[in-house]
Amino acid sequence: MASRKPKLSQVLPIWTSDNATAANLFFQMLLDLIGITDIHSYIQKWRIPIVISVIVCAFIGAANGGLRGFVIGGLLGIVAPVALLWLGVMLTLIAMYLAIYFAAWAVIVWILWALFFR
């Protein structure tokens, strides 16, 4: 009987859709804690960061793409604050995921070193 090789996702810590779903749930919980439940509350609570990001993104878009870049940059500036918050949540969870992986490997290496080199 031939032995089955383990799948790569069973051996290495691969970011799966379950991890992305958990990150999105954390993001939604963070928005609820801030008090953002819909578009109206988003615009009302983050009025100043939205205005700043719309101005910056619109000018950067205008410098690179003319009138069309100005319009697209302005529209992207509306969602820029919440996109940065989502990116922060994702990067934090990815860093935690990798920290657990590296900590596990550090324990394994420490045990092997203690057993064979002491």
Backbone as CSV, one residue per row, in Angstrom:
resi,resn,N_x,N_y,N_z,CA_x,CA_y,CA_z,C_x,C_y,C_z
1,MET,0.837,-1.164,0.000,0.000,0.000,0.000,0.893,1.241,0.000
2,ALA,0.650,2.124,-0.895,1.468,3.332,-1.031,1.042,4.364,0.008
3,SER,2.028,5.040,0.552,1.711,6.083,1.521,1.389,7.385,0.797
4,ARG,0.479,8.128,1.369,0.061,9.392,0.753,0.956,10.507,1.250
5,LYS,1.351,11.360,0.337,2.149,12.523,0.715,1.220,13.575,1.324
6,PRO,1.686,14.248,2.373,0.832,15.297,2.953,0.738,16.490,1.997
7,LYS,-0.394,17.148,2.055,-0.565,18.348,1.245,0.308,19.460,1.797
8,LEU,0.668,20.380,0.935,1.525,21.487,1.338,0.869,22.338,2.421
9,SER,-0.449,22.501,2.348,-1.142,23.319,3.342,-1.190,22.642,4.709
10,GLN,-0.936,21.332,4.775,-0.894,20.648,6.059,0.468,20.783,6.725
11,VAL,1.488,21.135,5.961,2.849,21.212,6.482,3.269,22.657,6.721
12,LEU,2.970,23.542,5.789,3.373,24.941,5.882,2.190,25.810,6.298
13,PRO,2.478,26.901,6.975,1.381,27.806,7.349,0.977,28.661,6.148
14,ILE,-0.032,28.248,5.461,-0.497,28.966,4.272,-1.757,29.734,4.645
15,TRP,-1.778,31.000,4.272,-2.927,31.866,4.534,-4.077,31.388,3.664
16,THR,-5.151,30.938,4.291,-6.280,30.379,3.550,-7.465,31.339,3.589
17,SER,-8.518,30.931,2.946,-9.721,31.764,2.942,-10.344,31.833,4.344
18,ASP,-10.126,30.817,5.157,-10.625,30.875,6.539,-9.941,31.988,7.321
19,ASN,-8.635,32.157,7.096,-7.915,33.238,7.756,-8.406,34.594,7.273
20,ALA,-8.658,34.724,5.981,-9.163,35.983,5.442,-10.557,36.281,5.979
21,THR,-11.380,35.247,6.137,-12.710,35.437,6.711,-12.611,35.916,8.153
22,ALA,-11.699,35.338,8.916,-11.502,35.778,10.304,-11.030,37.226,10.348
23,ALA,-10.127,37.603,9.438,-9.648,38.985,9.397,-10.787,39.943,9.057
24,ASN,-11.647,39.557,8.139,-12.781,40.415,7.787,-13.764,40.534,8.951
25,LEU,-13.934,39.457,9.720,-14.803,39.540,10.897,-14.213,40.467,11.955
26,PHE,-12.883,40.397,12.153,-12.235,41.330,13.071,-12.406,42.767,12.595
27,PHE,-12.310,42.982,11.291,-12.499,44.317,10.727,-13.914,44.821,10.985
28,GLN,-14.901,43.959,10.777,-16.283,44.355,11.038,-16.515,44.643,12.513
29,MET,-15.897,43.846,13.391,-16.020,44.111,14.826,-15.387,45.451,15.191
30,LEU,-14.250,45.765,14.566,-13.591,47.039,14.830,-14.451,48.206,14.358
31,LEU,-15.067,48.067,13.204,-15.965,49.123,12.731,-17.155,49.287,13.668
32,ASP,-17.686,48.183,14.188,-18.792,48.276,15.146,-18.354,48.969,16.431
33,LEU,-17.126,48.681,16.886,-16.616,49.348,18.085,-16.455,50.844,17.875
34,ILE,-16.049,51.230,16.677,-15.892,52.650,16.364,-17.258,53.313,16.241
35,GLY,-18.265,52.543,15.879,-19.609,53.077,15.717,-20.001,53.276,14.273
36,ILE,-19.280,52.644,13.378,-19.594,52.756,11.953,-20.402,51.528,11.559
37,THR,-21.666,51.760,11.237,-22.547,50.655,10.877,-23.019,50.716,9.431
38,ASP,-22.998,51.908,8.850,-23.422,52.068,7.458,-22.645,53.228,6.832
39,ILE,-22.969,53.537,5.592,-22.240,54.577,4.869,-22.456,55.949,5.510
40,HIS,-23.664,56.211,5.955,-23.957,57.510,6.561,-23.130,57.730,7.830
41,SER,-23.058,56.702,8.684,-22.261,56.861,9.908,-20.771,56.929,9.588
42,TYR,-20.341,56.248,8.516,-18.933,56.328,8.089,-18.571,57.754,7.687
43,ILE,-19.403,58.350,6.863,-19.133,59.712,6.397,-19.265,60.705,7.556
44,GLN,-20.228,60.485,8.438,-20.439,61.403,9.551,-19.293,61.335,10.567
45,LYS,-18.822,60.149,10.908,-17.778,60.010,11.924,-16.395,60.354,11.395
46,TRP,-16.116,60.033,10.142,-14.775,60.244,9.582,-14.777,61.343,8.523
47,ARG,-15.472,62.411,8.808,-15.605,63.513,7.874,-14.246,64.115,7.505
48,ILE,-13.435,64.429,8.490,-12.160,65.114,8.243,-11.149,64.204,7.531
49,PRO,-10.941,62.936,7.979,-10.010,62.082,7.218,-10.466,61.829,5.783
50,ILE,-11.771,61.762,5.570,-12.273,61.554,4.206,-11.964,62.771,3.345
51,VAL,-12.202,63.960,3.865,-11.931,65.180,3.089,-10.443,65.282,2.763
52,ILE,-9.586,64.999,3.742,-8.140,65.067,3.505,-7.720,64.053,2.453
53,SER,-8.216,62.827,2.566,-7.816,61.801,1.602,-8.393,62.064,0.211
54,VAL,-9.583,62.629,0.125,-10.146,62.970,-1.187,-9.285,64.032,-1.861
55,ILE,-8.879,65.056,-1.101,-8.054,66.122,-1.681,-6.704,65.574,-2.137
56,VAL,-6.057,64.806,-1.282,-4.738,64.260,-1.633,-4.836,63.306,-2.817
57,CYS,-5.792,62.380,-2.769,-5.925,61.409,-3.857,-6.335,62.077,-5.168
58,ALA,-7.179,63.091,-5.100,-7.596,63.785,-6.316,-6.427,64.529,-6.951
59,PHE,-5.608,65.184,-6.148,-4.448,65.891,-6.716,-3.406,64.932,-7.263
60,ILE,-3.190,63.821,-6.576,-2.249,62.822,-7.101,-2.795,62.221,-8.396
61,GLY,-4.090,61.947,-8.431,-4.699,61.431,-9.654,-4.636,62.433,-10.792
62,ALA,-4.830,63.718,-10.489,-4.755,64.751,-11.525,-3.342,64.894,-12.057
63,ALA,-2.355,64.746,-11.182,-0.965,64.861,-11.629,-0.574,63.701,-12.535
64,ASN,-1.177,62.546,-12.321,-0.811,61.379,-13.118,-1.760,61.072,-14.259
65,GLY,-3.014,61.526,-14.174,-3.971,61.128,-15.201,-4.893,62.220,-15.684
66,GLY,-4.588,63.470,-15.393,-5.427,64.562,-15.870,-6.783,64.592,-15.191
67,LEU,-7.800,64.968,-15.956,-9.149,65.103,-15.410,-9.711,63.755,-14.967
68,ARG,-9.476,62.731,-15.775,-9.960,61.399,-15.415,-9.281,60.913,-14.122
69,GLY,-7.983,61.155,-13.990,-7.271,60.798,-12.770,-7.765,61.574,-11.574
70,PHE,-8.131,62.848,-11.798,-8.675,63.669,-10.720,-9.974,63.078,-10.189
71,VAL,-10.856,62.671,-11.084,-12.151,62.113,-10.681,-11.960,60.755,-10.002
72,ILE,-11.156,59.888,-10.615,-10.934,58.556,-10.037,-10.219,58.672,-8.683
73,GLY,-9.237,59.552,-8.589,-8.539,59.756,-7.325,-9.468,60.275,-6.244
74,GLY,-10.356,61.186,-6.612,-11.320,61.702,-5.635,-12.264,60.624,-5.143
75,LEU,-12.721,59.776,-6.049,-13.604,58.682,-5.642,-12.871,57.672,-4.766
76,LEU,-11.625,57.386,-5.108,-10.845,56.465,-4.278,-10.525,57.070,-2.917
77,GLY,-10.426,58.383,-2.857,-10.171,59.048,-1.589,-11.312,58.894,-0.595
78,ILE,-12.512,58.644,-1.084,-13.656,58.454,-0.188,-13.480,57.185,0.641
79,VAL,-12.947,56.138,0.024,-12.799,54.864,0.740,-11.404,54.656,1.307
80,ALA,-10.506,55.613,1.114,-9.119,55.437,1.564,-8.988,55.241,3.082
81,PRO,-9.684,55.993,3.944,-9.509,55.772,5.387,-9.929,54.367,5.839
82,VAL,-11.051,53.891,5.343,-11.500,52.562,5.738,-10.641,51.481,5.087
83,ALA,-10.103,51.742,3.910,-9.199,50.780,3.270,-7.893,50.665,4.056
84,LEU,-7.395,51.775,4.569,-6.188,51.726,5.401,-6.446,50.994,6.710
85,LEU,-7.620,51.156,7.276,-7.973,50.429,8.491,-8.040,48.927,8.213
86,TRP,-8.649,48.539,7.095,-8.729,47.124,6.709,-7.332,46.551,6.475
87,LEU,-6.475,47.317,5.807,-5.109,46.863,5.565,-4.356,46.682,6.879
88,GLY,-4.560,47.578,7.816,-3.921,47.445,9.123,-4.361,46.194,9.860
89,VAL,-5.649,45.887,9.796,-6.151,44.669,10.441,-5.551,43.436,9.782
90,MET,-5.522,43.416,8.450,-4.962,42.260,7.733,-3.485,42.078,8.055
91,LEU,-2.715,43.145,8.020,-1.279,43.025,8.290,-1.008,42.613,9.736
92,THR,-1.822,43.096,10.661,-1.665,42.699,12.059,-1.929,41.205,12.230
93,LEU,-2.994,40.700,11.630,-3.297,39.283,11.759,-2.273,38.409,11.032
94,ILE,-1.765,38.873,9.898,-0.719,38.123,9.204,0.545,38.075,10.058
95,ALA,0.890,39.195,10.685,2.072,39.224,11.549,1.892,38.299,12.755
96,MET,0.702,38.265,13.330,0.448,37.353,14.441,0.548,35.898,13.998
97,TYR,0.020,35.608,12.831,0.054,34.254,12.271,1.497,33.801,12.065
98,LEU,2.304,34.665,11.484,3.713,34.327,11.269,4.490,34.262,12.573
99,ALA,4.148,35.091,13.543,4.833,35.060,14.835,4.592,33.731,15.544
100,ILE,3.380,33.214,15.461,3.094,31.905,16.058,3.900,30.820,15.357
101,TYR,3.977,30.889,14.034,4.741,29.908,13.260,6.220,29.965,13.639
102,PHE,6.797,31.152,13.678,8.219,31.275,14.022,8.486,30.899,15.477
103,ALA,7.556,31.188,16.372,7.725,30.796,17.770,7.720,29.273,17.907
104,ALA,6.856,28.612,17.159,6.830,27.146,17.203,8.149,26.570,16.700
105,TRP,8.680,27.132,15.613,9.967,26.660,15.100,11.098,26.967,16.077
106,ALA,11.032,28.088,16.760,12.068,28.418,17.740,12.058,27.414,18.889
107,VAL,10.887,27.010,19.325,10.790,26.002,20.386,11.348,24.666,19.911
108,ILE,11.029,24.277,18.691,11.539,23.015,18.144,13.061,23.047,18.055
109,VAL,13.613,24.125,17.531,15.069,24.242,17.411,15.718,24.278,18.781
110,TRP,15.112,24.964,19.746,15.673,25.032,21.097,15.687,23.647,21.747
111,ILE,14.611,22.885,21.568,14.559,21.532,22.133,15.610,20.640,21.496
112,LEU,15.727,20.705,20.175,16.750,19.892,19.493,18.156,20.296,19.931
113,TRP,18.389,21.579,20.080,19.712,22.042,20.516,19.997,21.577,21.940
114,ALA,18.969,21.633,22.808,19.155,21.212,24.190,19.401,19.701,24.288
115,LEU,18.775,18.934,23.417,18.941,17.485,23.459,20.294,17.027,22.896
116,PHE,20.725,17.638,21.802,21.910,17.112,21.095,23.201,17.873,21.333
117,PHE,23.136,19.110,21.776,24.361,19.899,21.879,24.710,20.308,23.307
118,ARG,24.053,19.795,24.278,24.403,20.102,25.674,25.127,18.981,26.297
